[in-house]
Amino acid sequence: MTEKNANYYIEKLNLNAHVEGGAFKETYRSALKIAHKYLPPDFKGKRNVSTAIYFLLKEGQFSAMHKIASDELWHFYAGAPLHIYELNAAGELHTHVLGNDLDNGESFQVLIPAGSWFGSRCETPNAFSLAGCTVAPGFDFEDFELADKDAFIRQFPIHKNLWEKMCL
């Protein structure tokens, strides 16, 4: 039997490098679209109703702090827990743990609301986290913004050590 490590999932799911870190593959993009005039002003054009991806991070990798104009629902699939760091609109930092150990505060699903800054990392040594992300309205790079490390440190200095690990 093949060991189901990160490389197993990268190969079996045909994952590719993601701009924010880790590996991913889009698995769904709704054919149904929402006209731009029915979307909030943060959207720069029409959007698919929903999109979904597989997303994998190995220990030491991270998904850089970023925000999008849509809600993003994370789903846990395999491996070690994934820490998702969310900085909400009020400037409050929340650490969500996506995983399958419900008795220790992990959740199978985590919602990151539209407009929140967020990033993730696998904090378990020699491990990986395989998750899925469903975005509605659907993901589009026009609605994607990477955090500027220096600006984050100036604006939220209390979390400087985290921004240094979670920003490109």
N, C-alpha and C positions, 0 to 999 in steps of 0.2 A: 504494500500500500504506500502511495506517495505521501510524504510528509507535507502537511498543509501549512507551509510557511508563507511568508510574503511573496516570494518568487513564484510559488505555486499559483497563488491567486492572480498575480500580475500576468502570468502566462495564460492561465485558463480563461480569464475574463478579458484578455487583450487590452490591458491598461497601458496608458501612455503618460508621459510626464505632464504635469499640470503647471501652469504659469505661477500659481501661488504656492507650489510645493506639493510633493507626493505624486501619486499616480491616479488616473481616473479614466473612465469611459462613459460617454453619454449613452444611456440605455433607452431613453424615451423622450420624444418631443411631440407634444400634441399637435395634430394637424389643425385643430380649431384655434383661431386667433381672436384676440381682443383688439378692437380698433383703438388707436391712440387716443381719440377723443373721450373714451370711456375709462381711461387710466388716470391715476394721479399724476401731477406735474413732474415727478421725479423720473418718469419713463420718457424716453426719447423717441418712441415710435410704437407701432403695434407690437404685440407680444403673443407668443403661443400661450395657451391657457396654462400649461404645466410642462415641466421638464424633470428628468431624473438622471442621476449618475451613480456609478460605483466610485468610491474614493478610498484610497489606501495610503496610510502613512506608516513608515517604519520608524522604530525608535531613533531619535535624533533628528528626524525630519519634522517639519511643521507646515501648516497651512498659514501663510502670513495674514496678519490682521487686514481685513477688508470689509467692505459693506456693499450691499446690493439693494435695489429698490423693491424687492419682493420678500415675502416670508420664505424661510428655508427650514424644512423639516428634515432632521437627521435621523437615520435608522442604523442600529447596530447589527452587524452580520457575523463577524468572526474576529478572533484574536484577543488582544488585551483591550482594556478600557481606553477610550479616547477622551482627553480633556478638551473641552470647547470653552474658550474664554470669550465672554460677551461683555462689551462695554455698551450699555444702553444709552438712549437719548438723554437721560438725566445724568450721565457720567458715572453710573454705578457699575462696578465690575462684578460679574457673576461667573463662577466656574461650574460648568455642567459636566457630568461624567456620563458618557455614553457607554453602556456595557450591559452585561447580563447578570451582574451580581446585585439583584434588587435589595437584598438584605443589607448591603453596604452603600446604599444611596445611589447606585447606578440606575440609569434609565435606558430602556430599549429605544426610546425616541426622545429627541430634544428639539424644541422649536426656537429658532432665532427669528425674531420679528424683523420685518422690513426696516431698513435704516440703521439697525444696530451694527456696530463694529464687532467683528468676531474673527477668531482664528483657532486652530486646533493643533494638538500634538499628542503623540503616543509617549507617555511618561514612563512606561514600563521598560526596563533594560532588556535588550536582546529580543524585542517583541515587535508586533505590528498591530494595527487596527484597521479592519475593513468595515466601512460604513457605506451607507447610501444617502443621497441627498435628493429631496423632492422640492422643487421651487415652483411657486405659484404667485402671480403670473410667471410664466416660464423665464428661465435664465437667458440673459443676453449680455455680452461683454460691454455693450453701451451703458449698462446700468451698474457696472462693476468699478469699484474704486479701491486701490491699495492704499493702506495707511502710510503716511510719511513718518518714519521713525523719529526724526528730530522734532517735528511738530507735535507728535504724541507725547514725547518726553517733556516738552515745554508745557503742554496743556494739562497733562496728568502725571506730574513728577513722582507722585506717591507710588506709581507702578513702573518706575523706570526699569527695574530689573526684568520685568515681564516684557516690556516693549523691546528691550534689547534682544530678547530671545525670539520674539514673535513678529518682528517687522523686518523687511528686507532692507 
